[in-house]
Amino acid sequence: MLIDFFYTLRAAKLPVSVKEFLTLLECLQQDVVGPRTPDACTLDDFYYLARTALVKDEKHFDKFDRAFAAHFKGVEMLADFNQDIPADWLRQELERLLSDEQKANAPKMDWDELMETLKKRLEEQKERHEGGSKWIGTGGTSPFGHGGHNPQGIRIGGKGGNKSAVKVWDQRAYRDYDDTQELGTRNIKMALRRLRKFAREGNELELDLPDTIRATAANAGYLDIKMVPERHNNVKVLLLMDVGGTMDEHIQRVEELFSAAKNEFKHLEFYYFHNCVYDYVWKNNKRRYAEKFETWDVIRKYNKDYKLIFVGDATMSPYEILQPGGSVEYNNEEAGAEWLQRLTHAFPKFAWVNPEPPGVWQYRQSISIVQQLMGQRMYPLTLKGLEEAMRTLTK
């Protein structure tokens, strides 16, 4: 059974290795969970053990939950019960004392019948119930809810007591770490850390333990402390960000990316542009006309060690990219495509991060054009997309 479980996880694209699987088996052999522990092993116990042993990164928790549910006849694979259940339905006001006869008469169903009945209850139920044997609620013998008794039920919300639920129905706590989910600053930092090149710079602030041990041994056991400079991410990044127009609806996400980048990269230079890069860029949007920086100067100022990252939705008229004078703001002498090619030639390590969902890219001609100019190095502003962009920049 566990070999099939292992292959189910691999089929779900989880990076589970044979070594980790053997660790799980060893835990079971050592009775980390199981009949010899104070409480008999439940499916929940095995779930937490398996997740601890097999999943190395919390971003994979959601995939693991789905694969686990699929292998052990999970709810999600048989019916779509993602609708919210009102919290009032699951409020337990008192602890009901059920008689042995009531417990013995609790409705029992096989798995398929249980799933089909739950689906019907979700469609039919309109109000809170407590102490019953049919509806989703608390304190009774219904197969659906918590705080009561049913030997083959589905616990929905609340804490378990009898350890008899077939499936623990709680919202997965780590859904936000799914690769395809939109990002927060913390998740962005996790993705940007793939672009790292550490060097020791500055004052000697950290203990060099190996050198301290060697020096102390060579000094006849007298402590000889050795210090080294702190390690910093030495990667150099040039960030060019689209601003205004259609980018207004992406302000929060781009701000999160910008904030995370400033924290992660010690050597970060940034400039703004609108729709497409032309002959000048700027650093302060309020003074964009008074304080402009020629794009040629930017190209000359920074060497090829800098990783170039464009951030923009690439949504504009194709003329703004392909034609001189195509800019919506002024009469540019050279097409935006010329400037994009100059930049990517000057900085061979480059990528374009697009906050628009990939599903719309094929329907916008300007995005297809920018993708071609970028050599298909365009990535969505998702955790997975950023990780792929960082891998591209490290090659």
Buried (B, 14 or more C-beta within 10 A) or exposed (E): EEEEBBEBBBEBEBEBEEEBBEBBEEBBEEEBBBEEEEEEBBEBBBBEBBBEBBBEEBBBBBBBBBBBBBBBBBBBEBEEBEEEBEEEBBBBEEEBEBEEEBBEEBBEBEEEEBBEBBBEBBEEBEEBBBBBBBBBBBBBBBBBBBBBBBBBBBBBBBEEEEEBBBBBBEEBEBEBBBBEBBBBBEBBBBBBEBBBEEEBEEEEEEEBEEBBEEBBEEEEEEEBEBEEBEEBBBBBBBBBBBBBEBBEEBEEBBEBBBEBBEEBBBBBBBBBBBBBBBBBBBEEEEEBEEEBBEBEEBBEEBEEEBBBBBBBBBBBBBBBBBBBEBBEEEEBEBBBBBBBEBBBEBBEBBBBBBBBEBEEBEEBEBBBBBBEBBEEBBBBBBBBBBBBBBEBBEE
